[in-house]
Amino acid sequence: MNLLQLIQQTCNELGISPPNAVVSSTNQSIRQLYALLNRHGHDLSRQFEWERLDKEFIVNTVAFNIQATFTLGSPIVTTASTAGITTNFGLNGSNTTPFSTVQSVDSPTQFTMNMPSTIAGLQTVTMSQVAYPLPSDWLSQIPQTEWDRTNRWPMLGPKSAQEWQSFKSGIVYAGPRERFRIQGGLLQISPPPPNGLTFAYEYVSSAWVIDASGTSKQNFSADTDTTIFDDSLMIVGLKMRWLRAKGLDYSAETQEFGGLLATIKAQDKSAAKLSLSPVNGSIYLGTSNIPDGNWQAS
């Protein structure tokens, strides 16, 4: 069902005169149902890792060398051009202060670091992007999906605030594994990665509405919009919210909605086979899957 059909069906079940349009309606009852349905969809998005909201995101790391002039004890750095440098970049180079990042880009030829320089004069250093924006529709992270695909190992994290500050307060980068945390709408990475690494992770999208052209978005905004959620789940949930908003008894609708939600969650994706004697299944090569014998590298 599209938005108009969902509202019409809900109105019919509540004994309200159904509208011919929703988004353009000036009827206060229809406007209220419209607002409640958008709120309902947002809340449902956070209820579960819905398979249709499960998305993968790829990050390709960026790093490049520059020649820059440093002043010992000063955070100000001058260079021929600050093009491509943002506050999401960190400094990585021989004898440079570990974990120093760009605090501001002051002009086409000057930027300021967040810590004073420990080197002086003209130096060749690497500017590495250490913070990457999350997808615009990011709602929540799916844990343990963060991988460094270039090196084929999981990223270390997410690090807590305490772990992150402890790590960044060291005197050297503890590598080679990349550590991460999510902070300020950014995927923070340390140590500064080289250019061209590929990171991947999965997340829950907030784009639960689909418009007539098939584009996902985060709200109903046209009568022809549809949703990734089950029609009955939307209608029963909307009735429950409307009755509650009106100060009426909504206990029956709440019970119906809870049972329906549990059923739809159970049917939304495949389930793992449970074992009373589980074994590690994440080992790619080991004594469990390589036969005994004498092996010699060619």
Buried (B, 14 or more C-beta within 10 A) or exposed (E): BBBBBBBBBBBEEBEBEBBEEBBEBEBEBBBBBBEBBBBBBBEBBEEBBBEBBBBEBEBEBBBEEBEBBBBEEEBBBBBEEBEEBEBBBBBBBEEBBBBBBBEEBEEEEBBBBBBBBEBEEEBEBBBBBBBBEBBEBBBBBBEEBBBBEBEEEBBBBBBEEEBBEEBBEEEEBEEEEBBBBBEEEBBBBBBBBEBEBEBBBBBBBBBBBBBEEEEBBBBBEBBBBBBBBBBBBBBBBBBBBBBBEEEEEBEEBBEBBEEBBEEBBEEBEEEEEEEEEEEEEEEEEEEEEEEEEEEEEE
